[in-house]
Amino acid sequence: MQIAPEVADAVAGGRPVVALESTLVSHGLPRPRNLEVAREVEAAVRRGGAVPATVAVLEGEVRVGLDDGALEAVASGDAVKCGVRDLAPLAARRGSGATTVASTAHLAARAGIGVFATGGLGGVHRGARETWDESADLETLAHTGIVVVCAGVKSILDVGATLERLETLGVTVLGYGSERFAGFYLSDSGHPVPWRVDTPEEVAAVAAARRELGTEGSAIVVSNPLPVAEQLDPELHDRVLAAGLAAAEAEGIGGKEATPFLLDYLRRETDGASLEANVRLVLRNAELAGAIAVAMAGA
């Protein structure tokens, strides 16, 4: 594992650092917008007061903190999507990979980073009663002590079942400025959160209390909803998502291919409105994560 000097110095000095995933850069956004957004997200972390640490695997080496050349390499699209289970084979073969929520959280925690910002978590897929299809994000968060700032789980998933799984796995879920769980493109997923917080300092206090109580072995998920004025139009979202689910079923698309298919379908059928909502929520999450990292460093 190679940790960028700025990141290593900040971790060693107890200064705030925020980890960032690279799958969004490599697979989640079209080129060349993906590289622009990657730079904007790092800048948002800095606005929050922290050092950004984008995580990826390049030529078999885990990199925590990327220079601009490495960021461009990830954005080129040649990096494979890399979960926790893929890290060892990829490293052994000297391959390059973009890290998911699960693998980013795992590697960030190993590097001593306590806060991670992403867009939306993976979760329980629709129809999982028959397919058992569930994102590896959930199990990883169950045994990784990191604060994850997100806009809920991707709205193409079964949000209610995902929240049930997070409860079973002992993952703390906080609603930032809201009693409702964020709906990714939407402000409200239709489900409540068990606990509300309104400041970065409150999140830091929860993290500190967990350490005192010995319950810090799992993640804290901070649900950060888009403001209503910035969300995707709910009627448009529901109509296009229903059509996308039907299209995926007709084409026999499932498993790990379902999420990229549906996200791309939404992007096309909303004329890019879902993409812009995605960018807005990622930037907001990055800035909030920076502020939370500052509060945790000062706690």
Secondary structure, 3 states (H helix, E strand, C coil): CEECHHHHHHHHCCCCEEEECCHHHHHHCCCCHHHHHHHHHHHHHHHCCCEEEEEEEECCEEEECCCHHHHHHHHCCCCEEECHHHHHHHHHCCCCEEECHHHHHHHHHHCCCCEEECCCECCECCCHHHHCCECHHHHHHHCCCCEEEECEECCCCCHHHHHHHHHHCCCEEEEECCCECCECCECCCCCECCEEECCHHHHHHHHHHHHHHCCCCCCEEEECCCCHHHCCCHHHHHHHHHHHHHHHHHCCCCHHHHHHHHHHHHHHHCCCHHHHHHHHHHHHHHHHHHHHHHHHHHC
